[in-house]
């Protein structure tokens, strides 16, 4: 699968929510685009990733 332009190998299918948690992302501070579609926060636990997926993770940061 591809995440933010980099190839990533999944050991097994995993949900978007589990992927984010495993990789240290704070769910409330990211937006997810999966295969060209925005995935709402409430759908992340049921949306599964596999080796063919292309995912973009956009992190929100505070600035000043």
PyMOL Python script that loads the backbone (N, CA, C, O; Angstrom):
from pymol import cmd

cmd.read_pdbstr("""\
ATOM      1  N   UNK A   1       0.842  -1.170   0.000  1.00  0.00           N
ATOM      2  CA  UNK A   1       0.000   0.000   0.000  1.00  0.00           C
ATOM      3  C   UNK A   1       0.881   1.223   0.000  1.00  0.00           C
ATOM      4  O   UNK A   1       2.076   1.145   0.285  1.00  0.00           O
ATOM      5  N   UNK A   2       0.293   2.338  -0.316  1.00  0.00           N
ATOM      6  CA  UNK A   2       1.033   3.595  -0.348  1.00  0.00           C
ATOM      7  C   UNK A   2       0.443   4.552   0.678  1.00  0.00           C
ATOM      8  O   UNK A   2      -0.768   4.769   0.720  1.00  0.00           O
ATOM      9  N   UNK A   3       1.319   5.125   1.506  1.00  0.00           N
ATOM     10  CA  UNK A   3       0.900   6.097   2.518  1.00  0.00           C
ATOM     11  C   UNK A   3       1.743   7.352   2.339  1.00  0.00           C
ATOM     12  O   UNK A   3       2.969   7.313   2.442  1.00  0.00           O
ATOM     13  N   UNK A   4       1.072   8.455   2.071  1.00  0.00           N
ATOM     14  CA  UNK A   4       1.753   9.741   1.858  1.00  0.00           C
ATOM     15  C   UNK A   4       2.899   9.617   0.856  1.00  0.00           C
ATOM     16  O   UNK A   4       3.976  10.178   1.056  1.00  0.00           O
ATOM     17  N   UNK A   5       2.652   8.876  -0.223  1.00  0.00           N
ATOM     18  CA  UNK A   5       3.623   8.748  -1.301  1.00  0.00           C
ATOM     19  C   UNK A   5       4.699   7.701  -1.102  1.00  0.00           C
ATOM     20  O   UNK A   5       5.543   7.522  -1.980  1.00  0.00           O
ATOM     21  N   UNK A   6       4.697   6.999   0.028  1.00  0.00           N
ATOM     22  CA  UNK A   6       5.710   5.977   0.299  1.00  0.00           C
ATOM     23  C   UNK A   6       5.080   4.595   0.346  1.00  0.00           C
ATOM     24  O   UNK A   6       3.976   4.423   0.865  1.00  0.00           O
ATOM     25  N   UNK A   7       5.789   3.608  -0.200  1.00  0.00           N
ATOM     26  CA  UNK A   7       5.302   2.230  -0.155  1.00  0.00           C
ATOM     27  C   UNK A   7       5.417   1.685   1.269  1.00  0.00           C
ATOM     28  O   UNK A   7       6.440   1.855   1.934  1.00  0.00           O
ATOM     29  N   UNK A   8       4.358   1.034   1.717  1.00  0.00           N
ATOM     30  CA  UNK A   8       4.290   0.449   3.054  1.00  0.00           C
ATOM     31  C   UNK A   8       3.771  -0.974   2.897  1.00  0.00           C
ATOM     32  O   UNK A   8       2.859  -1.219   2.106  1.00  0.00           O
ATOM     33  N   UNK A   9       4.341  -1.905   3.639  1.00  0.00           N
ATOM     34  CA  UNK A   9       3.873  -3.285   3.600  1.00  0.00           C
ATOM     35  C   UNK A   9       2.997  -3.552   4.809  1.00  0.00           C
ATOM     36  O   UNK A   9       3.391  -3.288   5.945  1.00  0.00           O
ATOM     37  N   UNK A  10       1.814  -4.074   4.559  1.00  0.00           N
ATOM     38  CA  UNK A  10       0.916  -4.474   5.648  1.00  0.00           C
ATOM     39  C   UNK A  10       1.085  -5.965   5.890  1.00  0.00           C
ATOM     40  O   UNK A  10       1.107  -6.755   4.946  1.00  0.00           O
ATOM     41  N   UNK A  11       1.203  -6.346   7.143  1.00  0.00           N
ATOM     42  CA  UNK A  11       1.302  -7.764   7.489  1.00  0.00           C
ATOM     43  C   UNK A  11      -0.039  -8.461   7.310  1.00  0.00           C
ATOM     44  O   UNK A  11      -0.096  -9.642   6.967  1.00  0.00           O
ATOM     45  N   UNK A  12      -1.113  -7.720   7.544  1.00  0.00           N
ATOM     46  CA  UNK A  12      -2.481  -8.247   7.425  1.00  0.00           C
ATOM     47  C   UNK A  12      -3.401  -7.049   7.217  1.00  0.00           C
ATOM     48  O   UNK A  12      -3.022  -5.921   7.532  1.00  0.00           O
ATOM     49  N   UNK A  13      -4.599  -7.277   6.694  1.00  0.00           N
ATOM     50  CA  UNK A  13      -5.548  -6.163   6.585  1.00  0.00           C
ATOM     51  C   UNK A  13      -5.790  -5.529   7.958  1.00  0.00           C
ATOM     52  O   UNK A  13      -5.858  -6.223   8.972  1.00  0.00           O
ATOM     53  N   UNK A  14      -5.916  -4.218   7.971  1.00  0.00           N
ATOM     54  CA  UNK A  14      -6.073  -3.473   9.221  1.00  0.00           C
ATOM     55  C   UNK A  14      -7.026  -2.309   8.956  1.00  0.00           C
ATOM     56  O   UNK A  14      -7.112  -1.814   7.832  1.00  0.00           O
ATOM     57  N   UNK A  15      -7.733  -1.880   9.986  1.00  0.00           N
ATOM     58  CA  UNK A  15      -8.635  -0.738   9.815  1.00  0.00           C
ATOM     59  C   UNK A  15      -7.824   0.560   9.801  1.00  0.00           C
ATOM     60  O   UNK A  15      -6.700   0.615  10.301  1.00  0.00           O
ATOM     61  N   UNK A  16      -8.414   1.588   9.222  1.00  0.00           N
ATOM     62  CA  UNK A  16      -7.778   2.905   9.218  1.00  0.00           C
ATOM     63  C   UNK A  16      -7.512   3.346  10.656  1.00  0.00           C
ATOM     64  O   UNK A  16      -6.427   3.846  10.954  1.00  0.00           O
ATOM     65  N   UNK A  17      -8.483   3.169  11.545  1.00  0.00           N
ATOM     66  CA  UNK A  17      -8.331   3.577  12.947  1.00  0.00           C
ATOM     67  C   UNK A  17      -7.156   2.862  13.605  1.00  0.00           C
ATOM     68  O   UNK A  17      -6.361   3.490  14.304  1.00  0.00           O
ATOM     69  N   UNK A  18      -7.039   1.555  13.388  1.00  0.00           N
ATOM     70  CA  UNK A  18      -5.937   0.800  13.985  1.00  0.00           C
ATOM     71  C   UNK A  18      -4.590   1.222  13.399  1.00  0.00           C
ATOM     72  O   UNK A  18      -3.601   1.317  14.125  1.00  0.00           O
ATOM     73  N   UNK A  19      -4.547   1.473  12.099  1.00  0.00           N
ATOM     74  CA  UNK A  19      -3.307   1.926  11.470  1.00  0.00           C
ATOM     75  C   UNK A  19      -2.849   3.243  12.096  1.00  0.00           C
ATOM     76  O   UNK A  19      -1.678   3.401  12.440  1.00  0.00           O
ATOM     77  N   UNK A  20      -3.778   4.181  12.239  1.00  0.00           N
ATOM     78  CA  UNK A  20      -3.432   5.479  12.823  1.00  0.00           C
ATOM     79  C   UNK A  20      -2.898   5.323  14.237  1.00  0.00           C
ATOM     80  O   UNK A  20      -1.881   5.919  14.590  1.00  0.00           O
ATOM     81  N   UNK A  21      -3.580   4.525  15.046  1.00  0.00           N
ATOM     82  CA  UNK A  21      -3.155   4.324  16.437  1.00  0.00           C
ATOM     83  C   UNK A  21      -1.785   3.660  16.500  1.00  0.00           C
ATOM     84  O   UNK A  21      -0.923   4.087  17.269  1.00  0.00           O
ATOM     85  N   UNK A  22      -1.581   2.628  15.704  1.00  0.00           N
ATOM     86  CA  UNK A  22      -0.317   1.895  15.694  1.00  0.00           C
ATOM     87  C   UNK A  22       0.856   2.784  15.287  1.00  0.00           C
ATOM     88  O   UNK A  22       1.976   2.600  15.762  1.00  0.00           O
ATOM     89  N   UNK A  23       0.592   3.746  14.406  1.00  0.00           N
ATOM     90  CA  UNK A  23       1.660   4.598  13.896  1.00  0.00           C
ATOM     91  C   UNK A  23       1.732   5.960  14.590  1.00  0.00           C
ATOM     92  O   UNK A  23       2.400   6.874  14.106  1.00  0.00           O
ATOM     93  N   UNK A  24       1.042   6.089  15.725  1.00  0.00           N
ATOM     94  CA  UNK A  24       1.198   7.263  16.571  1.00  0.00           C
ATOM     95  C   UNK A  24       0.473   8.522  16.130  1.00  0.00           C
ATOM     96  O   UNK A  24       0.812   9.618  16.577  1.00  0.00           O
ATOM     97  N   UNK A  25      -0.522   8.383  15.258  1.00  0.00           N
ATOM     98  CA  UNK A  25      -1.293   9.550  14.839  1.00  0.00           C
ATOM     99  C   UNK A  25      -2.432   9.787  15.813  1.00  0.00           C
ATOM    100  O   UNK A  25      -3.047   8.838  16.299  1.00  0.00           O
ATOM    101  N   UNK A  26      -2.713  11.049  16.100  1.00  0.00           N
ATOM    102  CA  UNK A  26      -3.861  11.408  16.941  1.00  0.00           C
ATOM    103  C   UNK A  26      -5.061  11.566  16.022  1.00  0.00           C
ATOM    104  O   UNK A  26      -5.099  12.470  15.188  1.00  0.00           O
ATOM    105  N   UNK A  27      -6.033  10.691  16.176  1.00  0.00           N
ATOM    106  CA  UNK A  27      -7.174  10.617  15.262  1.00  0.00           C
ATOM    107  C   UNK A  27      -7.902  11.941  15.101  1.00  0.00           C
ATOM    108  O   UNK A  27      -8.404  12.251  14.020  1.00  0.00           O
ATOM    109  N   UNK A  28      -7.961  12.718  16.166  1.00  0.00           N
ATOM    110  CA  UNK A  28      -8.691  13.985  16.094  1.00  0.00           C
ATOM    111  C   UNK A  28      -7.900  15.082  15.369  1.00  0.00           C
ATOM    112  O   UNK A  28      -8.431  16.163  15.112  1.00  0.00           O
ATOM    113  N   UNK A  29      -6.648  14.808  15.044  1.00  0.00           N
ATOM    114  CA  UNK A  29      -5.804  15.824  14.398  1.00  0.00           C
ATOM    115  C   UNK A  29      -5.380  15.455  12.987  1.00  0.00           C
ATOM    116  O   UNK A  29      -4.433  16.034  12.453  1.00  0.00           O
ATOM    117  N   UNK A  30      -6.070  14.499  12.376  1.00  0.00           N
ATOM    118  CA  UNK A  30      -5.729  14.117  11.007  1.00  0.00           C
ATOM    119  C   UNK A  30      -6.976  14.015  10.143  1.00  0.00           C
ATOM    120  O   UNK A  30      -8.079  13.765  10.628  1.00  0.00           O
ATOM    121  N   UNK A  31      -6.767  14.217   8.856  1.00  0.00           N
ATOM    122  CA  UNK A  31      -7.785  13.937   7.845  1.00  0.00           C
ATOM    123  C   UNK A  31      -7.236  12.806   6.986  1.00  0.00           C
ATOM    124  O   UNK A  31      -6.036  12.746   6.717  1.00  0.00           O
ATOM    125  N   UNK A  32      -8.117  11.917   6.558  1.00  0.00           N
ATOM    126  CA  UNK A  32      -7.705  10.750   5.787  1.00  0.00           C
ATOM    127  C   UNK A  32      -8.363  10.771   4.420  1.00  0.00           C
ATOM    128  O   UNK A  32      -9.579  10.923   4.297  1.00  0.00           O
ATOM    129  N   UNK A  33      -7.534  10.616   3.393  1.00  0.00           N
ATOM    130  CA  UNK A  33      -8.031  10.388   2.040  1.00  0.00           C
ATOM    131  C   UNK A  33      -7.587   8.983   1.655  1.00  0.00           C
ATOM    132  O   UNK A  33      -6.398   8.669   1.699  1.00  0.00           O
ATOM    133  N   UNK A  34      -8.534   8.148   1.283  1.00  0.00           N
ATOM    134  CA  UNK A  34      -8.241   6.767   0.918  1.00  0.00           C
ATOM    135  C   UNK A  34      -8.774   6.517  -0.481  1.00  0.00           C
ATOM    136  O   UNK A  34      -9.976   6.615  -0.730  1.00  0.00           O
ATOM    137  N   UNK A  35      -7.869   6.194  -1.386  1.00  0.00           N
ATOM    138  CA  UNK A  35      -8.234   5.937  -2.785  1.00  0.00           C
ATOM    139  C   UNK A  35      -9.100   7.052  -3.359  1.00  0.00           C
ATOM    140  O   UNK A  35     -10.068   6.794  -4.073  1.00  0.00           O
ATOM    141  N   UNK A  36      -8.740   8.299  -3.038  1.00  0.00           N
ATOM    142  CA  UNK A  36      -9.417   9.456  -3.599  1.00  0.00           C
ATOM    143  C   UNK A  36     -10.655   9.923  -2.864  1.00  0.00           C
ATOM    144  O   UNK A  36     -11.290  10.888  -3.287  1.00  0.00           O
ATOM    145  N   UNK A  37     -11.018   9.259  -1.765  1.00  0.00           N
ATOM    146  CA  UNK A  37     -12.204   9.643  -0.997  1.00  0.00           C
ATOM    147  C   UNK A  37     -11.824   9.999   0.436  1.00  0.00           C
ATOM    148  O   UNK A  37     -10.993   9.331   1.051  1.00  0.00           O
ATOM    149  N   UNK A  38     -12.440  11.057   0.963  1.00  0.00           N
ATOM    150  CA  UNK A  38     -12.234  11.434   2.362  1.00  0.00           C
ATOM    151  C   UNK A  38     -12.980  10.436   3.242  1.00  0.00           C
ATOM    152  O   UNK A  38     -14.148  10.138   2.994  1.00  0.00           O
ATOM    153  N   UNK A  39     -12.304   9.918   4.274  1.00  0.00           N
ATOM    154  CA  UNK A  39     -12.914   8.958   5.198  1.00  0.00           C
ATOM    155  C   UNK A  39     -13.299   9.704   6.476  1.00  0.00           C
ATOM    156  O   UNK A  39     -12.423  10.175   7.200  1.00  0.00           O
ATOM    157  N   UNK A  40     -14.603   9.816   6.762  1.00  0.00           N
ATOM    158  CA  UNK A  40     -15.028  10.490   7.992  1.00  0.00           C
ATOM    159  C   UNK A  40     -14.520   9.746   9.231  1.00  0.00           C
ATOM    160  O   UNK A  40     -14.358   8.526   9.206  1.00  0.00           O
ATOM    161  N   UNK A  41     -14.278  10.473  10.288  1.00  0.00           N
ATOM    162  CA  UNK A  41     -13.758   9.886  11.530  1.00  0.00           C
ATOM    163  C   UNK A  41     -14.612   8.712  12.001  1.00  0.00           C
ATOM    164  O   UNK A  41     -14.079   7.701  12.457  1.00  0.00           O
ATOM    165  N   UNK A  42     -15.938   8.840  11.893  1.00  0.00           N
ATOM    166  CA  UNK A  42     -16.827   7.778  12.384  1.00  0.00           C
ATOM    167  C   UNK A  42     -16.784   6.513  11.529  1.00  0.00           C
ATOM    168  O   UNK A  42     -17.326   5.487  11.940  1.00  0.00           O
ATOM    169  N   UNK A  43     -16.158   6.554  10.360  1.00  0.00           N
ATOM    170  CA  UNK A  43     -16.064   5.371   9.486  1.00  0.00           C
ATOM    171  C   UNK A  43     -14.685   4.707   9.536  1.00  0.00           C
ATOM    172  O   UNK A  43     -14.484   3.662   8.916  1.00  0.00           O
ATOM    173  N   UNK A  44     -13.748   5.289  10.252  1.00  0.00           N
ATOM    174  CA  UNK A  44     -12.371   4.783  10.234  1.00  0.00           C
ATOM    175  C   UNK A  44     -12.224   3.389  10.838  1.00  0.00           C
ATOM    176  O   UNK A  44     -11.393   2.606  10.376  1.00  0.00           O
ATOM    177  N   UNK A  45     -13.007   3.067  11.853  1.00  0.00           N
ATOM    178  CA  UNK A  45     -12.891   1.751  12.494  1.00  0.00           C
ATOM    179  C   UNK A  45     -13.391   0.635  11.584  1.00  0.00           C
ATOM    180  O   UNK A  45     -12.940  -0.504  11.702  1.00  0.00           O
ATOM    181  N   UNK A  46     -14.312   0.946  10.683  1.00  0.00           N
ATOM    182  CA  UNK A  46     -14.876  -0.088   9.807  1.00  0.00           C
ATOM    183  C   UNK A  46     -14.264  -0.084   8.405  1.00  0.00           C
ATOM    184  O   UNK A  46     -14.551  -0.974   7.604  1.00  0.00           O
ATOM    185  N   UNK A  47     -13.428   0.904   8.105  1.00  0.00           N
ATOM    186  CA  UNK A  47     -12.796   0.991   6.787  1.00  0.00           C
ATOM    187  C   UNK A  47     -11.470   0.247   6.830  1.00  0.00           C
ATOM    188  O   UNK A  47     -10.566   0.605   7.585  1.00  0.00           O
ATOM    189  N   UNK A  48     -11.370  -0.797   6.006  1.00  0.00           N
ATOM    190  CA  UNK A  48     -10.193  -1.654   6.027  1.00  0.00           C
ATOM    191  C   UNK A  48      -9.179  -1.259   4.957  1.00  0.00           C
ATOM    192  O   UNK A  48      -9.539  -0.823   3.863  1.00  0.00           O
ATOM    193  N   UNK A  49      -7.908  -1.422   5.302  1.00  0.00           N
ATOM    194  CA  UNK A  49      -6.801  -1.173   4.385  1.00  0.00           C
ATOM    195  C   UNK A  49      -6.252  -2.499   3.887  1.00  0.00           C
ATOM    196  O   UNK A  49      -6.260  -3.498   4.606  1.00  0.00           O
ATOM    197  N   UNK A  50      -5.770  -2.499   2.640  1.00  0.00           N
ATOM    198  CA  UNK A  50      -5.070  -3.666   2.108  1.00  0.00           C
ATOM    199  C   UNK A  50      -3.907  -3.177   1.250  1.00  0.00           C
ATOM    200  O   UNK A  50      -3.677  -1.972   1.148  1.00  0.00           O
ATOM    201  N   UNK A  51      -3.177  -4.098   0.636  1.00  0.00           N
ATOM    202  CA  UNK A  51      -1.966  -3.746  -0.107  1.00  0.00           C
ATOM    203  C   UNK A  51      -2.216  -2.880  -1.335  1.00  0.00           C
ATOM    204  O   UNK A  51      -1.274  -2.283  -1.857  1.00  0.00           O
ATOM    205  N   UNK A  52      -3.445  -2.792  -1.809  1.00  0.00           N
ATOM    206  CA  UNK A  52      -3.757  -2.013  -3.009  1.00  0.00           C
ATOM    207  C   UNK A  52      -4.166  -0.574  -2.701  1.00  0.00           C
ATOM    208  O   UNK A  52      -4.349   0.219  -3.624  1.00  0.00           O
ATOM    209  N   UNK A  53      -4.310  -0.227  -1.449  1.00  0.00           N
ATOM    210  CA  UNK A  53      -4.807   1.097  -1.052  1.00  0.00           C
ATOM    211  C   UNK A  53      -3.756   2.187  -1.242  1.00  0.00           C
ATOM    212  O   UNK A  53      -2.551   1.953  -1.156  1.00  0.00           O
ATOM    213  N   UNK A  54      -4.269   3.391  -1.505  1.00  0.00           N
ATOM    214  CA  UNK A  54      -3.444   4.600  -1.521  1.00  0.00           C
ATOM    215  C   UNK A  54      -4.069   5.549  -0.504  1.00  0.00           C
ATOM    216  O   UNK A  54      -5.204   5.994  -0.673  1.00  0.00           O
ATOM    217  N   UNK A  55      -3.316   5.854   0.556  1.00  0.00           N
ATOM    218  CA  UNK A  55      -3.843   6.682   1.635  1.00  0.00           C
ATOM    219  C   UNK A  55      -2.962   7.912   1.840  1.00  0.00           C
ATOM    220  O   UNK A  55      -1.733   7.832   1.838  1.00  0.00           O
ATOM    221  N   UNK A  56      -3.624   9.039   2.014  1.00  0.00           N
ATOM    222  CA  UNK A  56      -2.947  10.281   2.381  1.00  0.00           C
ATOM    223  C   UNK A  56      -3.416  10.654   3.781  1.00  0.00           C
ATOM    224  O   UNK A  56      -4.616  10.682   4.057  1.00  0.00           O
ATOM    225  N   UNK A  57      -2.465  10.940   4.658  1.00  0.00           N
ATOM    226  CA  UNK A  57      -2.763  11.365   6.021  1.00  0.00           C
ATOM    227  C   UNK A  57      -2.310  12.814   6.145  1.00  0.00           C
ATOM    228  O   UNK A  57      -1.124  13.117   6.011  1.00  0.00           O
ATOM    229  N   UNK A  58      -3.258  13.701   6.399  1.00  0.00           N
ATOM    230  CA  UNK A  58      -2.947  15.121   6.541  1.00  0.00           C
ATOM    231  C   UNK A  58      -3.098  15.482   8.009  1.00  0.00           C
ATOM    232  O   UNK A  58      -4.171  15.325   8.591  1.00  0.00           O
ATOM    233  N   UNK A  59      -2.011  15.969   8.606  1.00  0.00           N
ATOM    234  CA  UNK A  59      -2.031  16.338  10.018  1.00  0.00           C
ATOM    235  C   UNK A  59      -2.288  17.831  10.167  1.00  0.00           C
ATOM    236  O   UNK A  59      -1.696  18.652   9.467  1.00  0.00           O
ATOM    237  N   UNK A  60      -3.174  18.162  11.086  1.00  0.00           N
ATOM    238  CA  UNK A  60      -3.457  19.556  11.399  1.00  0.00           C
ATOM    239  C   UNK A  60      -2.481  20.015  12.471  1.00  0.00           C
ATOM    240  O   UNK A  60      -2.292  19.335  13.479  1.00  0.00           O
ATOM    241  N   UNK A  61      -1.870  21.157  12.252  1.00  0.00           N
ATOM    242  CA  UNK A  61      -0.941  21.715  13.235  1.00  0.00           C
ATOM    243  C   UNK A  61      -1.348  23.144  13.541  1.00  0.00           C
ATOM    244  O   UNK A  61      -1.869  23.859  12.685  1.00  0.00           O
ATOM    245  N   UNK A  62      -1.100  23.542  14.771  1.00  0.00           N
ATOM    246  CA  UNK A  62      -1.369  24.909  15.184  1.00  0.00           C
ATOM    247  C   UNK A  62      -0.141  25.742  14.905  1.00  0.00           C
ATOM    248  O   UNK A  62       0.991  25.301  15.106  1.00  0.00           O
ATOM    249  N   UNK A  63      -0.370  26.906  14.458  1.00  0.00           N
ATOM    250  CA  UNK A  63       0.757  27.788  14.188  1.00  0.00           C
ATOM    251  C   UNK A  63       0.434  29.203  14.626  1.00  0.00           C
ATOM    252  O   UNK A  63      -0.675  29.512  15.062  1.00  0.00           O
ATOM    253  N   UNK A  64       1.408  30.022  14.498  1.00  0.00           N
ATOM    254  CA  UNK A  64       1.157  31.392  14.893  1.00  0.00           C
ATOM    255  C   UNK A  64       2.154  32.334  14.317  1.00  0.00           C
ATOM    256  O   UNK A  64       2.077  33.539  14.559  1.00  0.00           O
TER     257      UNK A  64
END
""", "prot")
cmd.dss("prot")
cmd.show_as("cartoon", "prot")
cmd.util.cbc("prot")
cmd.orient("prot")
